[in-house]
Amino acid sequence: MLDMDYNKLLKPTKPNICLIQPSQMEIWAKKFPKCFGKVAGDITGYEARVRLKEDAVPRFIPHRDPPIPLRGPTEKELERMEKAQFIRPVLYSEWASPIVIEEWS
């Protein structure tokens, strides 16, 4: 994660807001090595709760193919995220929505 340009990722709307300097990233990476590793870790000691409306109905929204020029980079990023254990493939889910692909300039 250290090789990512977080300034592009955060897309600050005003100058000098949310800008992360590389030196800060190095300090954070040394202080919190589990957060900045190449592989995602498990979250322990935290219980997540998902609150739904009582009348919520599961919806499965199938994916749409990305534009042809973005297919290669999208597949590569999905493979990277799967290898880093951020995502995993599933055969079936009652709840699903497609990801949004945006090309960074």
KOLGU-4560 file (N, C-alpha, C; in nm, 3 decimals, padded with zeros to 5 digits):
<recs>
<n_xx: 00.081 n_yy: -00.118 n_zz: 00.000 ca_xx: 00.000 ca_yy: 00.000 ca_zz: 00.000 c_xx: 00.087 c_yy: 00.126 c_zz: 00.000 mol: A seq: 1 type: MET>
<n_xx: 00.213 n_yy: 00.112 n_zz: 00.035 ca_xx: 00.298 ca_yy: 00.230 ca_zz: 00.039 c_xx: 00.326 c_yy: 00.287 c_zz: -00.099 mol: A seq: 2 type: LEU>
<n_xx: 00.315 n_yy: 00.202 n_zz: -00.201 ca_xx: 00.346 ca_yy: 00.251 ca_zz: -00.335 c_xx: 00.228 c_yy: 00.323 c_zz: -00.400 mol: A seq: 3 type: ASP>
<n_xx: 00.113 n_yy: 00.329 n_zz: -00.333 ca_xx: -00.003 ca_yy: 00.399 ca_zz: -00.388 c_xx: 00.011 c_yy: 00.550 c_zz: -00.370 mol: A seq: 4 type: MET>
<n_xx: -00.042 n_yy: 00.624 n_zz: -00.462 ca_xx: -00.045 ca_yy: 00.769 ca_zz: -00.449 c_xx: -00.176 c_yy: 00.807 c_zz: -00.382 mol: A seq: 5 type: ASP>
<n_xx: -00.170 n_yy: 00.825 n_zz: -00.250 ca_xx: -00.291 ca_yy: 00.851 ca_zz: -00.173 c_xx: -00.351 c_yy: 00.988 c_zz: -00.205 mol: A seq: 6 type: TYR>
<n_xx: -00.271 n_yy: 01.080 n_zz: -00.254 ca_xx: -00.326 ca_yy: 01.210 ca_zz: -00.291 c_xx: -00.420 c_yy: 01.195 c_zz: -00.410 mol: A seq: 7 type: ASN>
<n_xx: -00.388 n_yy: 01.107 n_zz: -00.504 ca_xx: -00.478 ca_yy: 01.081 ca_zz: -00.617 c_xx: -00.599 c_yy: 01.004 c_zz: -00.569 mol: A seq: 8 type: LYS>
<n_xx: -00.577 n_yy: 00.909 n_zz: -00.478 ca_xx: -00.687 ca_yy: 00.828 ca_zz: -00.428 c_xx: -00.790 c_yy: 00.911 c_zz: -00.354 mol: A seq: 9 type: LEU>
<n_xx: -00.744 n_yy: 01.005 n_zz: -00.271 ca_xx: -00.835 ca_yy: 01.087 ca_zz: -00.193 c_xx: -00.899 c_yy: 01.199 c_zz: -00.274 mol: A seq: 10 type: LEU>
<n_xx: -00.836 n_yy: 01.235 n_zz: -00.385 ca_xx: -00.886 ca_yy: 01.341 ca_zz: -00.473 c_xx: -00.928 c_yy: 01.465 c_zz: -00.395 mol: A seq: 11 type: LYS>
<n_xx: -00.833 n_yy: 01.532 n_zz: -00.329 ca_xx: -00.872 ca_yy: 01.650 ca_zz: -00.252 c_xx: -00.937 c_yy: 01.755 c_zz: -00.340 mol: A seq: 12 type: PRO>
<n_xx: -01.044 n_yy: 01.815 n_zz: -00.291 ca_xx: -01.116 ca_yy: 01.914 ca_zz: -00.371 c_xx: -01.059 c_yy: 02.053 c_zz: -00.353 mol: A seq: 13 type: THR>
<n_xx: -00.988 n_yy: 02.076 n_zz: -00.244 ca_xx: -00.925 ca_yy: 02.205 ca_zz: -00.221 c_xx: -00.776 c_yy: 02.182 c_zz: -00.198 mol: A seq: 14 type: LYS>
<n_xx: -00.690 n_yy: 02.274 n_zz: -00.238 ca_xx: -00.546 ca_yy: 02.255 ca_zz: -00.219 c_xx: -00.512 c_yy: 02.236 c_zz: -00.071 mol: A seq: 15 type: PRO>
<n_xx: -00.419 n_yy: 02.147 n_zz: -00.046 ca_xx: -00.363 ca_yy: 02.120 ca_zz: 00.086 c_xx: -00.464 c_yy: 02.062 c_zz: 00.186 mol: A seq: 16 type: ASN>
<n_xx: -00.573 n_yy: 02.007 n_zz: 00.138 ca_xx: -00.666 ca_yy: 01.939 ca_zz: 00.227 c_xx: -00.654 c_yy: 01.789 c_zz: 00.200 mol: A seq: 17 type: ILE>
<n_xx: -00.634 n_yy: 01.713 n_zz: 00.305 ca_xx: -00.621 ca_yy: 01.568 ca_zz: 00.297 c_xx: -00.497 c_yy: 01.523 c_zz: 00.220 mol: A seq: 18 type: CYS>
<n_xx: -00.399 n_yy: 01.606 n_zz: 00.206 ca_xx: -00.277 ca_yy: 01.563 ca_zz: 00.139 c_xx: -00.190 c_yy: 01.487 c_zz: 00.237 mol: A seq: 19 type: LEU>
<n_xx: -00.144 n_yy: 01.371 n_zz: 00.195 ca_xx: -00.060 ca_yy: 01.288 ca_zz: 00.280 c_xx: 00.080 c_yy: 01.288 c_zz: 00.221 mol: A seq: 20 type: ILE>
<n_xx: 00.174 n_yy: 01.332 n_zz: 00.298 ca_xx: 00.312 ca_yy: 01.338 ca_zz: 00.252 c_xx: 00.376 c_yy: 01.200 c_zz: 00.267 mol: A seq: 21 type: GLN>
<n_xx: 00.467 n_yy: 01.163 n_zz: 00.176 ca_xx: 00.533 ca_yy: 01.032 ca_zz: 00.186 c_xx: 00.601 c_yy: 01.009 c_zz: 00.320 mol: A seq: 22 type: PRO>
<n_xx: 00.659 n_yy: 01.112 n_zz: 00.377 ca_xx: 00.726 ca_yy: 01.095 ca_zz: 00.506 c_xx: 00.625 c_yy: 01.055 c_zz: 00.614 mol: A seq: 23 type: SER>
<n_xx: 00.504 n_yy: 01.112 n_zz: 00.609 ca_xx: 00.399 ca_yy: 01.074 ca_zz: 00.703 c_xx: 00.361 c_yy: 00.928 c_zz: 00.685 mol: A seq: 24 type: GLN>
<n_xx: 00.350 n_yy: 00.885 n_zz: 00.560 ca_xx: 00.314 ca_yy: 00.747 ca_zz: 00.533 c_xx: 00.418 c_yy: 00.652 c_zz: 00.589 mol: A seq: 25 type: MET>
<n_xx: 00.545 n_yy: 00.686 n_zz: 00.576 ca_xx: 00.651 ca_yy: 00.600 ca_zz: 00.628 c_xx: 00.643 c_yy: 00.590 c_zz: 00.780 mol: A seq: 26 type: GLU>
<n_xx: 00.614 n_yy: 00.702 n_zz: 00.845 ca_xx: 00.601 ca_yy: 00.702 ca_zz: 00.992 c_xx: 00.483 c_yy: 00.614 c_zz: 01.032 mol: A seq: 27 type: ILE>
<n_xx: 00.369 n_yy: 00.631 n_zz: 00.964 ca_xx: 00.250 ca_yy: 00.551 ca_zz: 00.997 c_xx: 00.276 c_yy: 00.403 c_zz: 00.970 mol: A seq: 28 type: TRP>
<n_xx: 00.346 n_yy: 00.372 n_zz: 00.860 ca_xx: 00.372 ca_yy: 00.233 ca_zz: 00.826 c_xx: 00.459 c_yy: 00.166 c_zz: 00.931 mol: A seq: 29 type: ALA>
<n_xx: 00.555 n_yy: 00.239 n_zz: 00.986 ca_xx: 00.640 ca_yy: 00.183 ca_zz: 01.092 c_xx: 00.561 c_yy: 00.169 c_zz: 01.223 mol: A seq: 30 type: LYS>
<n_xx: 00.474 n_yy: 00.265 n_zz: 01.251 ca_xx: 00.397 ca_yy: 00.263 ca_zz: 01.375 c_xx: 00.286 c_yy: 00.158 c_zz: 01.371 mol: A seq: 31 type: LYS>
<n_xx: 00.226 n_yy: 00.138 n_zz: 01.253 ca_xx: 00.114 ca_yy: 00.044 ca_zz: 01.237 c_xx: 00.143 c_yy: -00.053 c_zz: 01.122 mol: A seq: 32 type: PHE>
<n_xx: 00.241 n_yy: -00.142 n_zz: 01.137 ca_xx: 00.280 ca_yy: -00.229 ca_zz: 01.026 c_xx: 00.168 c_yy: -00.321 c_zz: 00.976 mol: A seq: 33 type: PRO>
<n_xx: 00.075 n_yy: -00.361 n_zz: 01.064 ca_xx: -00.033 ca_yy: -00.449 ca_zz: 01.020 c_xx: -00.129 c_yy: -00.377 c_zz: 00.927 mol: A seq: 34 type: LYS>
<n_xx: -00.139 n_yy: -00.246 n_zz: 00.940 ca_xx: -00.231 ca_yy: -00.168 ca_zz: 00.856 c_xx: -00.174 c_yy: -00.140 c_zz: 00.718 mol: A seq: 35 type: CYS>
<n_xx: -00.044 n_yy: -00.146 n_zz: 00.704 ca_xx: 00.019 ca_yy: -00.107 ca_zz: 00.577 c_xx: 00.092 c_yy: -00.222 c_zz: 00.510 mol: A seq: 36 type: PHE>
<n_xx: 00.056 n_yy: -00.345 n_zz: 00.544 ca_xx: 00.119 ca_yy: -00.460 ca_zz: 00.482 c_xx: 00.062 c_yy: -00.486 c_zz: 00.343 mol: A seq: 37 type: GLY>
<n_xx: 00.114 n_yy: -00.586 n_zz: 00.278 ca_xx: 00.068 ca_yy: -00.622 ca_zz: 00.143 c_xx: -00.056 c_yy: -00.711 c_zz: 00.148 mol: A seq: 38 type: LYS>
<n_xx: -00.084 n_yy: -00.772 n_zz: 00.264 ca_xx: -00.198 ca_yy: -00.862 ca_zz: 00.277 c_xx: -00.288 c_yy: -00.810 c_zz: 00.388 mol: A seq: 39 type: VAL>
<n_xx: -00.417 n_yy: -00.816 n_zz: 00.365 ca_xx: -00.513 ca_yy: -00.771 ca_zz: 00.466 c_xx: -00.514 c_yy: -00.868 c_zz: 00.583 mol: A seq: 40 type: ALA>
<n_xx: -00.535 n_yy: -00.815 n_zz: 00.701 ca_xx: -00.544 ca_yy: -00.899 ca_zz: 00.819 c_xx: -00.687 c_yy: -00.906 c_zz: 00.869 mol: A seq: 41 type: GLY>
<n_xx: -00.708 n_yy: -00.990 n_zz: 00.966 ca_xx: -00.840 ca_yy: -01.003 ca_zz: 01.026 c_xx: -00.862 c_yy: -00.891 c_zz: 01.127 mol: A seq: 42 type: ASP>
<n_xx: -00.984 n_yy: -00.847 n_zz: 01.138 ca_xx: -01.020 ca_yy: -00.749 ca_zz: 01.240 c_xx: -01.067 c_yy: -00.826 c_zz: 01.360 mol: A seq: 43 type: ILE>
<n_xx: -01.000 n_yy: -00.808 n_zz: 01.471 ca_xx: -01.038 ca_yy: -00.879 ca_zz: 01.593 c_xx: -01.078 c_yy: -00.778 c_zz: 01.700 mol: A seq: 44 type: THR>
<n_xx: -01.159 n_yy: -00.823 n_zz: 01.794 ca_xx: -01.200 ca_yy: -00.736 ca_zz: 01.902 c_xx: -01.302 c_yy: -00.632 c_zz: 01.862 mol: A seq: 45 type: GLY>
<n_xx: -01.369 n_yy: -00.652 n_zz: 01.750 ca_xx: -01.469 ca_yy: -00.557 ca_zz: 01.702 c_xx: -01.588 c_yy: -00.633 c_zz: 01.648 mol: A seq: 46 type: TYR>
<n_xx: -01.705 n_yy: -00.595 n_zz: 01.687 ca_xx: -01.826 ca_yy: -00.658 ca_zz: 01.636 c_xx: -01.899 c_yy: -00.560 c_zz: 01.544 mol: A seq: 47 type: GLU>
<n_xx: -01.912 n_yy: -00.599 n_zz: 01.419 ca_xx: -01.982 ca_yy: -00.514 ca_zz: 01.323 c_xx: -02.130 c_yy: -00.545 c_zz: 01.327 mol: A seq: 48 type: ALA>
<n_xx: -02.210 n_yy: -00.443 n_zz: 01.309 ca_xx: -02.355 ca_yy: -00.459 ca_zz: 01.305 c_xx: -02.408 c_yy: -00.395 c_zz: 01.177 mol: A seq: 49 type: ARG>
<n_xx: -02.493 n_yy: -00.468 n_zz: 01.111 ca_xx: -02.558 ca_yy: -00.416 ca_zz: 00.991 c_xx: -02.705 c_yy: -00.398 c_zz: 01.027 mol: A seq: 50 type: VAL>
<n_xx: -02.750 n_yy: -00.277 n_zz: 01.018 ca_xx: -02.890 ca_yy: -00.247 ca_zz: 01.052 c_xx: -02.970 c_yy: -00.229 c_zz: 00.924 mol: A seq: 51 type: ARG>
<n_xx: -03.076 n_yy: -00.306 n_zz: 00.914 ca_xx: -03.163 ca_yy: -00.300 ca_zz: 00.798 c_xx: -03.303 c_yy: -00.261 c_zz: 00.841 mol: A seq: 52 type: LEU>
<n_xx: -03.374 n_yy: -00.205 n_zz: 00.748 ca_xx: -03.516 ca_yy: -00.179 ca_zz: 00.774 c_xx: -03.586 c_yy: -00.315 c_zz: 00.788 mol: A seq: 53 type: LYS>
<n_xx: -03.690 n_yy: -00.317 n_zz: 00.868 ca_xx: -03.761 ca_yy: -00.442 ca_zz: 00.892 c_xx: -03.818 c_yy: -00.502 c_zz: 00.764 mol: A seq: 54 type: GLU>
<n_xx: -03.854 n_yy: -00.419 n_zz: 00.669 ca_xx: -03.913 ca_yy: -00.469 ca_zz: 00.545 c_xx: -03.811 c_yy: -00.480 c_zz: 00.431 mol: A seq: 55 type: ASP>
<n_xx: -03.680 n_yy: -00.482 n_zz: 00.465 ca_xx: -03.576 ca_yy: -00.491 ca_zz: 00.363 c_xx: -03.587 c_yy: -00.624 c_zz: 00.289 mol: A seq: 56 type: ALA>
<n_xx: -03.573 n_yy: -00.617 n_zz: 00.158 ca_xx: -03.580 ca_yy: -00.736 ca_zz: 00.074 c_xx: -03.445 c_yy: -00.752 c_zz: 00.003 mol: A seq: 57 type: VAL>
<n_xx: -03.385 n_yy: -00.873 n_zz: 00.007 ca_xx: -03.257 ca_yy: -00.892 ca_zz: -00.062 c_xx: -03.268 c_yy: -00.862 c_zz: -00.211 mol: A seq: 58 type: PRO>
<n_xx: -03.165 n_yy: -00.798 n_zz: -00.264 ca_xx: -03.161 ca_yy: -00.769 ca_zz: -00.407 c_xx: -03.026 c_yy: -00.814 c_zz: -00.461 mol: A seq: 59 type: ARG>
<n_xx: -03.028 n_yy: -00.874 n_zz: -00.575 ca_xx: -02.906 ca_yy: -00.912 ca_zz: -00.644 c_xx: -02.902 c_yy: -00.835 c_zz: -00.775 mol: A seq: 60 type: PHE>
<n_xx: -02.808 n_yy: -00.745 n_zz: -00.787 ca_xx: -02.794 ca_yy: -00.664 ca_zz: -00.908 c_xx: -02.672 c_yy: -00.718 c_zz: -00.983 mol: A seq: 61 type: ILE>
<n_xx: -02.692 n_yy: -00.780 n_zz: -01.099 ca_xx: -02.578 ca_yy: -00.838 ca_zz: -01.171 c_xx: -02.480 c_yy: -00.731 c_zz: -01.220 mol: A seq: 62 type: PRO>
<n_xx: -02.357 n_yy: -00.777 n_zz: -01.240 ca_xx: -02.253 ca_yy: -00.684 ca_zz: -01.285 c_xx: -02.275 c_yy: -00.645 c_zz: -01.430 mol: A seq: 63 type: HIS>
<n_xx: -02.215 n_yy: -00.533 n_zz: -01.466 ca_xx: -02.211 ca_yy: -00.490 ca_zz: -01.606 c_xx: -02.065 c_yy: -00.497 c_zz: -01.649 mol: A seq: 64 type: ARG>
<n_xx: -02.043 n_yy: -00.536 n_zz: -01.770 ca_xx: -01.906 ca_yy: -00.541 ca_zz: -01.820 c_xx: -01.848 c_yy: -00.400 c_zz: -01.826 mol: A seq: 65 type: ASP>
<n_xx: -01.724 n_yy: -00.384 n_zz: -01.781 ca_xx: -01.662 ca_yy: -00.251 ca_zz: -01.791 c_xx: -01.631 c_yy: -00.218 c_zz: -01.937 mol: A seq: 66 type: PRO>
<n_xx: -01.609 n_yy: -00.091 n_zz: -01.966 ca_xx: -01.569 ca_yy: -00.055 ca_zz: -02.102 c_xx: -01.444 c_yy: -00.133 c_zz: -02.143 mol: A seq: 67 type: PRO>
<n_xx: -01.435 n_yy: -00.166 n_zz: -02.270 ca_xx: -01.326 ca_yy: -00.249 ca_zz: -02.321 c_xx: -01.188 c_yy: -00.198 c_zz: -02.278 mol: A seq: 68 type: ILE>
<n_xx: -01.157 n_yy: -00.068 n_zz: -02.285 ca_xx: -01.023 ca_yy: -00.024 ca_zz: -02.245 c_xx: -00.994 c_yy: -00.046 c_zz: -02.095 mol: A seq: 69 type: PRO>
<n_xx: -01.099 n_yy: -00.060 n_zz: -02.013 ca_xx: -01.078 ca_yy: -00.077 ca_zz: -01.869 c_xx: -01.084 c_yy: -00.222 c_zz: -01.823 mol: A seq: 70 type: LEU>
<n_xx: -01.114 n_yy: -00.314 n_zz: -01.912 ca_xx: -01.129 ca_yy: -00.454 ca_zz: -01.872 c_xx: -00.999 c_yy: -00.514 c_zz: -01.819 mol: A seq: 71 type: ARG>
<n_xx: -00.891 n_yy: -00.492 n_zz: -01.889 ca_xx: -00.761 ca_yy: -00.547 ca_zz: -01.845 c_xx: -00.720 c_yy: -00.493 c_zz: -01.709 mol: A seq: 72 type: GLY>
<n_xx: -00.715 n_yy: -00.360 n_zz: -01.693 ca_xx: -00.679 ca_yy: -00.304 ca_zz: -01.563 c_xx: -00.776 c_yy: -00.344 c_zz: -01.451 mol: A seq: 73 type: PRO>
<n_xx: -00.904 n_yy: -00.358 n_zz: -01.484 ca_xx: -01.002 ca_yy: -00.397 ca_zz: -01.383 c_xx: -00.976 c_yy: -00.539 c_zz: -01.336 mol: A seq: 74 type: THR>
<n_xx: -00.954 n_yy: -00.632 n_zz: -01.429 ca_xx: -00.924 ca_yy: -00.770 ca_zz: -01.393 c_xx: -00.796 c_yy: -00.778 c_zz: -01.310 mol: A seq: 75 type: GLU>
<n_xx: -00.696 n_yy: -00.701 n_zz: -01.350 ca_xx: -00.569 ca_yy: -00.700 ca_zz: -01.276 c_xx: -00.589 c_yy: -00.651 c_zz: -01.132 mol: A seq: 76 type: LYS>
<n_xx: -00.668 n_yy: -00.546 n_zz: -01.115 ca_xx: -00.694 ca_yy: -00.492 ca_zz: -00.981 c_xx: -00.777 c_yy: -00.589 c_zz: -00.897 mol: A seq: 77 type: GLU>
<n_xx: -00.876 n_yy: -00.653 n_zz: -00.958 ca_xx: -00.955 ca_yy: -00.752 ca_zz: -00.885 c_xx: -00.869 c_yy: -00.870 c_zz: -00.841 mol: A seq: 78 type: LEU>
<n_xx: -00.778 n_yy: -00.914 n_zz: -00.927 ca_xx: -00.686 ca_yy: -01.023 ca_zz: -00.891 c_xx: -00.595 c_yy: -00.980 c_zz: -00.776 mol: A seq: 79 type: GLU>
<n_xx: -00.547 n_yy: -00.856 n_zz: -00.780 ca_xx: -00.461 ca_yy: -00.805 ca_zz: -00.673 c_xx: -00.538 c_yy: -00.801 c_zz: -00.541 mol: A seq: 80 type: ARG>
<n_xx: -00.663 n_yy: -00.753 n_zz: -00.546 ca_xx: -00.744 ca_yy: -00.744 ca_zz: -00.425 c_xx: -00.778 c_yy: -00.883 c_zz: -00.370 mol: A seq: 81 type: MET>
<n_xx: -00.800 n_yy: -00.979 n_zz: -00.459 ca_xx: -00.828 ca_yy: -01.116 ca_zz: -00.414 c_xx: -00.703 c_yy: -01.177 c_zz: -00.350 mol: A seq: 82 type: GLU>
<n_xx: -00.588 n_yy: -01.157 n_zz: -00.413 ca_xx: -00.462 ca_yy: -01.209 ca_zz: -00.359 c_xx: -00.431 c_yy: -01.148 c_zz: -00.222 mol: A seq: 83 type: LYS>
<n_xx: -00.464 n_yy: -01.020 n_zz: -00.204 ca_xx: -00.441 ca_yy: -00.952 ca_zz: -00.077 c_xx: -00.551 c_yy: -00.982 c_zz: 00.025 mol: A seq: 84 type: ALA>
<n_xx: -00.647 n_yy: -01.065 n_zz: -00.014 ca_xx: -00.758 ca_yy: -01.108 ca_zz: 00.072 c_xx: -00.852 c_yy: -00.994 c_zz: 00.113 mol: A seq: 85 type: GLN>
<n_xx: -00.864 n_yy: -00.892 n_zz: 00.027 ca_xx: -00.962 ca_yy: -00.786 ca_zz: 00.049 c_xx: -01.099 c_yy: -00.831 c_zz: 00.001 mol: A seq: 86 type: PHE>
<n_xx: -01.100 n_yy: -00.913 n_zz: -00.104 ca_xx: -01.224 ca_yy: -00.965 ca_zz: -00.158 c_xx: -01.207 c_yy: -01.115 c_zz: -00.181 mol: A seq: 87 type: ILE>
<n_xx: -01.319 n_yy: -01.185 n_zz: -00.198 ca_xx: -01.313 ca_yy: -01.327 ca_zz: -00.233 c_xx: -01.431 c_yy: -01.358 c_zz: -00.324 mol: A seq: 88 type: ARG>
<n_xx: -01.410 n_yy: -01.451 n_zz: -00.415 ca_xx: -01.520 ca_yy: -01.485 ca_zz: -00.506 c_xx: -01.626 c_yy: -01.568 c_zz: -00.433 mol: A seq: 89 type: PRO>
<n_xx: -01.750 n_yy: -01.550 n_zz: -00.471 ca_xx: -01.860 ca_yy: -01.629 ca_zz: -00.417 c_xx: -01.943 c_yy: -01.682 c_zz: -00.534 mol: A seq: 90 type: VAL>
<n_xx: -02.006 n_yy: -01.796 n_zz: -00.512 ca_xx: -02.088 ca_yy: -01.856 ca_zz: -00.618 c_xx: -02.228 c_yy: -01.797 c_zz: -00.620 mol: A seq: 91 type: LEU>
<n_xx: -02.278 n_yy: -01.760 n_zz: -00.500 ca_xx: -02.413 ca_yy: -01.709 ca_zz: -00.492 c_xx: -02.425 c_yy: -01.616 c_zz: -00.373 mol: A seq: 92 type: TYR>
<n_xx: -02.506 n_yy: -01.514 n_zz: -00.386 ca_xx: -02.534 ca_yy: -01.423 ca_zz: -00.275 c_xx: -02.673 c_yy: -01.364 c_zz: -00.295 mol: A seq: 93 type: SER>
<n_xx: -02.749 n_yy: -01.353 n_zz: -00.187 ca_xx: -02.880 ca_yy: -01.288 ca_zz: -00.198 c_xx: -02.864 c_yy: -01.137 c_zz: -00.214 mol: A seq: 94 type: GLU>
<n_xx: -02.757 n_yy: -01.084 n_zz: -00.153 ca_xx: -02.731 ca_yy: -00.940 ca_zz: -00.157 c_xx: -02.608 c_yy: -00.917 c_zz: -00.244 mol: A seq: 95 type: TRP>
<n_xx: -02.620 n_yy: -00.836 n_zz: -00.344 ca_xx: -02.503 ca_yy: -00.802 ca_zz: -00.426 c_xx: -02.532 c_yy: -00.675 c_zz: -00.505 mol: A seq: 96 type: ALA>
<n_xx: -02.429 n_yy: -00.596 n_zz: -00.525 ca_xx: -02.439 ca_yy: -00.480 ca_zz: -00.612 c_xx: -02.306 c_yy: -00.464 c_zz: -00.684 mol: A seq: 97 type: SER>
<n_xx: -02.310 n_yy: -00.414 n_zz: -00.805 ca_xx: -02.187 ca_yy: -00.403 ca_zz: -00.884 c_xx: -02.092 c_yy: -00.295 c_zz: -00.828 mol: A seq: 98 type: PRO>
<n_xx: -01.965 n_yy: -00.313 n_zz: -00.859 ca_xx: -01.867 ca_yy: -00.212 ca_zz: -00.823 c_xx: -01.870 c_yy: -00.100 c_zz: -00.926 mol: A seq: 99 type: ILE>
<n_xx: -01.820 n_yy: 00.014 n_zz: -00.886 ca_xx: -01.811 ca_yy: 00.128 ca_zz: -00.977 c_xx: -01.665 c_yy: 00.142 c_zz: -01.019 mol: A seq: 100 type: VAL>
<n_xx: -01.643 n_yy: 00.145 n_zz: -01.148 ca_xx: -01.506 ca_yy: 00.156 ca_zz: -01.200 c_xx: -01.487 c_yy: 00.297 c_zz: -01.250 mol: A seq: 101 type: ILE>
<n_xx: -01.382 n_yy: 00.362 n_zz: -01.200 ca_xx: -01.351 ca_yy: 00.498 ca_zz: -01.244 c_xx: -01.204 c_yy: 00.502 c_zz: -01.282 mol: A seq: 102 type: GLU>
<n_xx: -01.177 n_yy: 00.556 n_zz: -01.398 ca_xx: -01.039 ca_yy: 00.568 ca_zz: -01.443 c_xx: -00.976 c_yy: 00.692 c_zz: -01.380 mol: A seq: 103 type: GLU>
<n_xx: -00.860 n_yy: 00.673 n_zz: -01.317 ca_xx: -00.789 ca_yy: 00.784 ca_zz: -01.254 c_xx: -00.696 c_yy: 00.848 c_zz: -01.355 mol: A seq: 104 type: TRP>
<n_xx: -00.698 n_yy: 00.978 n_zz: -01.361 ca_xx: -00.610 ca_yy: 01.045 ca_zz: -01.458 c_xx: -00.484 c_yy: 01.092 c_zz: -01.392 mol: A seq: 105 type: SER>
</recs>
